[in-house]
Each structure stands twice: as C-alpha cells, then as structure tokens.
Amino acid sequence: MLQQIPQKKEEEQERKKKKKERRKRKKEEKERKKKKKERKEEES
C-alpha cells in the first residue's frame, strides 16, 4: 500500500508534464501556421 503512493505521484507528474508539452506544441504549431499564412499573403 505504501509503495503505491509514490508511483501515483510520479504518474500525476508525468501526466502534467505531457499536458504541458502538448499545449506548448499546439501553441507553436499555431504560431507556425500564422507565420506561413502571413508570408503567403506578402508574396501575393
């Protein structure tokens, strides 16, 4: 029983980390698309 607790904490941290990473990646993806769009409009 006692050994399960630290593992739970580890999993929780992993989940938060992954969530943060995903959000960061999504944001960067959005920025990239935005820049691409702006570049396209400048060319035309």
DSSP file (Angstrom, degrees, kcal/mol; ACC not computed):
  #  RESIDUE AA STRUCTURE BP1 BP2  ACC     N-H-->O    O-->H-N    N-H-->O    O-->H-N    TCO  KAPPA ALPHA  PHI   PSI    X-CA   Y-CA   Z-CA
    1    1 A M    >>        0   0    0      0, 0.0     4,-0.8     0, 0.0     3,-0.7   0.000 360.0 360.0 360.0 -45.8    0.0    0.0    0.0
    2    2 A L  T 34  +     0   0    0      1,-0.2     3,-0.4     2,-0.2     0, 0.0   0.828 360.0  56.1 -66.0 -30.6    2.7    2.4    0.9
    3    3 A Q  T 3> S+     0   0    0      1,-0.2     4,-0.9     2,-0.2    -1,-0.2   0.714  98.0  62.6 -76.2 -18.8    4.7    1.7   -2.3
    4    4 A Q  H <> S+     0   0    0     -3,-0.7     4,-2.2     1,-0.2    -1,-0.2   0.817  91.6  66.6 -74.8 -29.8    1.7    2.6   -4.5
    5    5 A I  H  X S+     0   0    0     -4,-0.8     4,-2.1    -3,-0.4     5,-0.2   0.937  98.9  47.0 -62.0 -50.9    1.6    6.2   -3.3
    6    6 A P  H  > S+     0   0    0      0, 0.0     4,-2.4     0, 0.0    -1,-0.2   0.896 111.7  53.2 -59.2 -36.8    4.9    7.4   -4.7
    7    7 A Q  H  X S+     0   0    0     -4,-0.9     4,-2.8     1,-0.2     5,-0.2   0.917 106.3  52.2 -63.8 -42.2    4.1    5.8   -8.0
    8    8 A K  H  X S+     0   0    0     -4,-2.2     4,-2.4     1,-0.2    -1,-0.2   0.916 109.4  50.1 -58.2 -43.1    0.8    7.6   -8.2
    9    9 A K  H  X S+     0   0    0     -4,-2.1     4,-2.4     2,-0.2    -1,-0.2   0.907 109.5  51.0 -62.7 -42.2    2.6   10.8   -7.6
   10   10 A E  H  X S+     0   0    0     -4,-2.4     4,-2.6     1,-0.2    -2,-0.2   0.931 110.1  49.1 -60.9 -46.6    5.0   10.0  -10.4
   11   11 A E  H  X S+     0   0    0     -4,-2.8     4,-2.7     1,-0.2    -1,-0.2   0.897 109.4  52.7 -61.1 -40.3    2.2    9.3  -12.8
   12   12 A E  H  X S+     0   0    0     -4,-2.4     4,-2.4    -5,-0.2    -1,-0.2   0.930 110.2  47.4 -61.3 -45.9    0.5   12.5  -11.8
   13   13 A Q  H  X S+     0   0    0     -4,-2.4     4,-2.6     1,-0.2    -2,-0.2   0.904 111.2  51.7 -62.7 -41.3    3.7   14.5  -12.6
   14   14 A E  H  X S+     0   0    0     -4,-2.6     4,-2.8     1,-0.2     5,-0.2   0.924 109.3  50.1 -61.2 -44.5    4.1   12.7  -15.9
   15   15 A R  H  X S+     0   0    0     -4,-2.7     4,-2.6     1,-0.2    -2,-0.2   0.931 111.6  47.3 -60.6 -45.7    0.5   13.5  -16.9
   16   16 A K  H  X S+     0   0    0     -4,-2.4     4,-2.5     1,-0.2    -1,-0.2   0.906 112.1  51.1 -62.2 -41.3    1.0   17.2  -16.1
   17   17 A K  H  X S+     0   0    0     -4,-2.6     4,-2.6     2,-0.2    -2,-0.2   0.931 111.4  46.6 -61.7 -46.6    4.3   17.2  -18.0
   18   18 A K  H  X S+     0   0    0     -4,-2.8     4,-2.9     2,-0.2    -2,-0.2   0.905 111.3  51.8 -63.6 -41.6    2.7   15.6  -21.0
   19   19 A K  H  X S+     0   0    0     -4,-2.6     4,-2.5    -5,-0.2    -1,-0.2   0.933 111.1  47.8 -59.9 -46.5   -0.2   18.0  -20.9
   20   20 A K  H  X S+     0   0    0     -4,-2.5     4,-2.6     1,-0.2    -2,-0.2   0.920 112.1  49.7 -60.8 -45.2    2.1   21.0  -20.7
   21   21 A E  H  X S+     0   0    0     -4,-2.6     4,-2.8     1,-0.2    -2,-0.2   0.923 110.5  49.8 -60.4 -45.9    4.2   19.6  -23.6
   22   22 A R  H  X S+     0   0    0     -4,-2.9     4,-2.6     1,-0.2    -1,-0.2   0.918 111.3  48.5 -61.3 -43.8    1.1   19.1  -25.7
   23   23 A R  H  X S+     0   0    0     -4,-2.5     4,-2.4     1,-0.2    -1,-0.2   0.916 111.9  50.0 -62.7 -42.6   -0.2   22.6  -25.0
   24   24 A K  H  X S+     0   0    0     -4,-2.6     4,-2.5     1,-0.2    -2,-0.2   0.926 111.4  48.1 -61.1 -45.7    3.3   24.0  -25.9
   25   25 A R  H  X S+     0   0    0     -4,-2.8     4,-2.6     1,-0.2    -1,-0.2   0.905 110.3  51.7 -63.4 -41.6    3.4   22.1  -29.1
   26   26 A K  H  X S+     0   0    0     -4,-2.6     4,-2.3     1,-0.2    -1,-0.2   0.916 110.3  49.3 -60.1 -44.2   -0.1   23.2  -30.1
   27   27 A K  H  X S+     0   0    0     -4,-2.4     4,-2.4     1,-0.2    -2,-0.2   0.928 111.6  47.9 -62.2 -46.5    0.8   26.8  -29.5
   28   28 A E  H  X S+     0   0    0     -4,-2.5     4,-2.5     1,-0.2    -1,-0.2   0.892 110.2  52.9 -63.0 -39.1    4.0   26.5  -31.6
   29   29 A E  H  X S+     0   0    0     -4,-2.6     4,-2.4     2,-0.2    -1,-0.2   0.919 108.8  49.8 -61.8 -43.9    2.0   24.9  -34.3
   30   30 A K  H  X S+     0   0    0     -4,-2.3     4,-2.3     1,-0.2    -2,-0.2   0.927 110.7  49.6 -60.1 -46.7   -0.5   27.7  -34.3
   31   31 A E  H  X S+     0   0    0     -4,-2.4     4,-2.6     1,-0.2    -2,-0.2   0.910 109.9  51.3 -60.1 -43.6    2.4   30.3  -34.5
   32   32 A R  H  X S+     0   0    0     -4,-2.5     4,-2.5     1,-0.2    -1,-0.2   0.930 110.5  47.8 -61.3 -46.2    4.0   28.4  -37.4
   33   33 A K  H  X S+     0   0    0     -4,-2.4     4,-2.5     1,-0.2    -1,-0.2   0.900 110.9  52.2 -61.7 -40.8    0.7   28.4  -39.4
   34   34 A K  H  X S+     0   0    0     -4,-2.3     4,-2.5     1,-0.2    -1,-0.2   0.939 110.9  46.4 -60.8 -48.3    0.2   32.0  -38.7
   35   35 A K  H  X S+     0   0    0     -4,-2.6     4,-2.4     1,-0.2    -1,-0.2   0.891 111.4  52.4 -62.8 -39.7    3.6   32.9  -40.0
   36   36 A K  H  X S+     0   0    0     -4,-2.5     4,-2.3     1,-0.2    -1,-0.2   0.922 109.8  49.0 -61.5 -44.3    3.2   30.8  -43.0
   37   37 A K  H  X S+     0   0    0     -4,-2.5     4,-2.3     1,-0.2    -2,-0.2   0.926 110.8  49.7 -62.2 -46.4   -0.1   32.5  -43.8
   38   38 A E  H  X S+     0   0    0     -4,-2.5     4,-1.9     1,-0.2    -1,-0.2   0.898 110.2  50.8 -61.3 -40.6    1.4   36.0  -43.4
   39   39 A R  H  X S+     0   0    0     -4,-2.4     4,-1.8     1,-0.2    -1,-0.2   0.910 109.2  51.2 -64.0 -41.6    4.3   35.0  -45.7
   40   40 A K  H  X S+     0   0    0     -4,-2.3     4,-1.7     1,-0.2    -1,-0.2   0.905 109.2  50.2 -62.2 -42.3    1.9   33.8  -48.3
   41   41 A E  H  < S+     0   0    0     -4,-2.3    -1,-0.2     1,-0.2    -2,-0.2   0.848 108.1  53.7 -66.9 -33.2   -0.1   37.0  -48.2
   42   42 A E  H  < S+     0   0    0     -4,-1.9    -1,-0.2     1,-0.2    -2,-0.2   0.888 107.7  50.5 -67.5 -38.2    3.1   39.0  -48.6
   43   43 A E  H  <        0   0    0     -4,-1.8    -2,-0.2     1,-0.2    -1,-0.2   0.879 360.0 360.0 -68.3 -38.4    4.1   37.1  -51.7
   44   44 A S     <        0   0    0     -4,-1.7    -1,-0.2    -5,-0.1    -2,-0.2   0.476 360.0 360.0 -78.8 360.0    0.7   37.5  -53.5
